[in-house]
Amino acid sequence: MATKQDFSIPKEVSHVTETLENAGFEAYLVGGCVRDLLHKKKPKDWDVTTNATPEQILPLFEHAFYENDFGTVGIVNGGVEDKTLEVVEVTTYRLEAEYLNSRHPSAVTFSHILEDDLKRRDFTVNAIALNISQKKIVDPFNGQADILEKILRAVGDPLDRFKEDALRILRAIRFMAELHFTIEASTKIAISKAAGSLKNIAKERIRDEFICILQSDNPMHALIAAHELGILQHILPAFEEGIGIDQNQAHKYDVWEHNLRSLQHAVEKKWDVNIRLAALFHDIGKPKARRWSEEKKDWTFHGHEVVGARMTESILTDLKFPKKTIEDITKLVRWHMFFSDTEKITLSAVRRLLRNVGEENVWKLMDLRACDRIGTGRPKENPYRFRKYKAMIEEVLADPINVSMLKINGNDLIKLLQTEPGPKLGHILHALLEEVLEHPSKNTKEYLEKRSMELDILDIKALKELGDEGKRKKEEEEQKSIQNIRRKYWVD
């Protein structure tokens, strides 16, 4: 089926198709970019399909590369602000071929017929081509109707499509999450039948699809579907251990739903993927740690954060996540049960937490606690006690207002003044601090050296008075800082 429609196409993309057509070849936008245009969304990337071979494409463009065996040439656009336009991929029409290991075709055969290329694609919504110059849409599998009805349907025989490339199983879940589509019945059945072939897919590819699912607007719904279709047991079986695992009276949901709701809250807050990962993993150790307490007549989960941290590290390592990501997420899971009763903890306890998770992770840990609260079924993400704890963190993080601020130190003074360590040096440093607090521009090594030599000739009494004034101002500044922090969190 061919129809005509008009779209706003970036010049970096239309230049590619025009160049191919001016050289006598066909050129169509295809795949996700066409789907997104029809769905009124901004494409994440731009793909062109053509009857030109890679050897015919390369000479037409000044900046192009061909580094694969699948007929895809990359056209590089320099100096563009929009990252989606940096590379436009141009692929020669291809025929269906036998696939190996549920992932790669045994051979790539080029075709001169557009429909040959479209019928080998995964879903009808991705098997639509757009000719820019003619404003013509080619849609042999009624993908436009499926876009309107928000249905994900495999092209042709769905089981064949998933047997060819098992990664399409996870792509179906991702599209469900990103596009808010439902999966058509026969496509669902085929996914369930083919789910076991995910074992043939490289862990890195599974990881990338998993991240895309988490970065979508509705990963909770997608992961529930992945469980129902038998997918999750082949990629993240540990999550399913939480299904039906009731918790104690403080929790409204079982472990499975609690983790999912915690994740969804991170999504609603638009927090980054690390917080989303931590929210999903934070209670993964509970099924293994759960014990019945006769004394409390309730379930306990002592040490689940330690068990969960080990499981998290193992899962993320298996999925080939970067080392730094593994370390950060593992820390968040390990320390998410920090004691936050501000009537009982001290600033030193907060400092220990900072040491355990690192300054770069402490606010992510606070966000994780908020996800945990909402996932429990509690209505408030940020109660007074939690706000007070955040204020204490800021107090600890605030740079201490002391002589370490100065661009000169005690060792510098010993050399400069040719003297020995003693009280006089302390008085000089605090006197310098008093001046810097009044006039920050004076905090230069040149000025402080000159002023130190002037102060050195004063008697100890006069110097002590200046030093004491510096200490008093330091304490005033510290108190102002603490008051500002507490007002920020409404905990005056």
Buried (B, 14 or more C-beta within 10 A) or exposed (E): EEEEEEEEBBEBBBBBBBBBBEBEBBBBBBBBBBBBBBBEEEBEBBBBBBBBBBEBBBEBBEEBEBEEEEBBBBBEBEEBEEEBBBBBBBBBBBBBBEBEEBBBBEEBEBBEEBBBBBBBBBBBBBBBBBBBEEEBBBBBBBBBBBBEEEBBBBBBEBBBBBBBBBBBBBBBBBBBBBBEBBBBEEBBBBBBBBBBBBEBBEBEBBBBBBBBBBBBBBBBBBBBBBBEBBBBBBBBEBBBBBEEBEBEEEBEBBBBBBBBBBBBBBBEBEBEBBBBBBBBBBBBBBBBBBEEEEEEEEBBBEEBBBBBBBBBBEBBEEBBBEEEBBBBBBBBBBBBBBEBEBEEBEEEBBBEBBEBBEEEBBBBBBBBBBBBBBBBEEEEBBEEEBBBBBBBBBBBBEEEBBBEBBBBEBEBBBEBBEEEEEEBBBBBBBBBBBBBBEEEEBBEEEBBBEBBEEBBEBEEEEBBEBBBBBBEBBEEEBEEBBEEBBEEBEBE
